[in-house]
Amino acid sequence: MSEFIVVHCRDVLAIGLLDVFTCVLAGFAIFSILGYLAHNQGKDVHDVVKEGLFNKESVI
């Protein structure tokens, strides 16, 4: 295989793995915040999502 194809495949693999890592990290961040808000309000996560993140009670 030529040098170009090897470098190209390596770059594609690196970008794909970085994309997966970023998505997993964003999921942890979002669901951590939702779980924290639900715990503080004494509600289920489903109820917090239904109300919305930026209502008056969750900001204060």
C-alpha positions in Angstrom: 0.0 0.0 0.0 1.2 3.5 -0.7 2.2 5.9 2.1 -0.7 8.2 1.3 -3.3 5.5 1.9 -1.7 4.4 5.2 -1.6 8.0 6.5 -5.1 8.6 5.3 -6.5 5.5 7.0 -4.7 6.4 10.2 -6.2 9.9 10.2 -9.7 8.6 9.5 -9.4 6.1 12.4 -8.2 8.8 14.7 -11.0 11.2 13.8 -13.6 8.5 14.3 -12.2 7.6 17.7 -12.1 11.2 18.8 -15.7 11.7 17.6 -16.8 8.7 19.7 -14.9 9.9 22.8 -16.5 13.4 22.4 -20.0 12.0 22.1 -19.5 9.8 25.2 -18.1 12.7 27.2 -21.0 15.0 26.2 -23.5 12.3 27.2 -21.9 12.0 30.6 -22.0 15.7 31.1 -25.6 16.1 30.1 -26.9 13.2 32.1 -24.8 14.2 35.1 -26.5 17.6 35.1 -29.9 16.1 34.6 -29.4 13.6 37.5 -28.1 16.4 39.7 -31.1 18.5 39.1 -33.5 15.6 39.6 -31.8 14.7 42.8 -32.0 18.3 44.2 -35.6 18.7 43.2 -36.6 15.2 44.5 -38.0 14.2 41.1 -37.4 11.6 38.4 -35.1 12.6 35.5 -38.1 12.2 33.2 -40.0 14.9 35.1 -37.0 17.3 35.0 -36.7 16.8 31.3 -40.4 17.4 30.8 -40.2 20.7 32.7 -37.2 22.0 30.9 -33.7 22.8 32.2 -34.1 26.5 32.6 -37.2 27.0 34.7 -37.1 29.3 37.7 -36.8 26.5 40.3 -33.8 24.7 38.8 -31.8 27.9 38.3 -32.1 29.1 41.9 
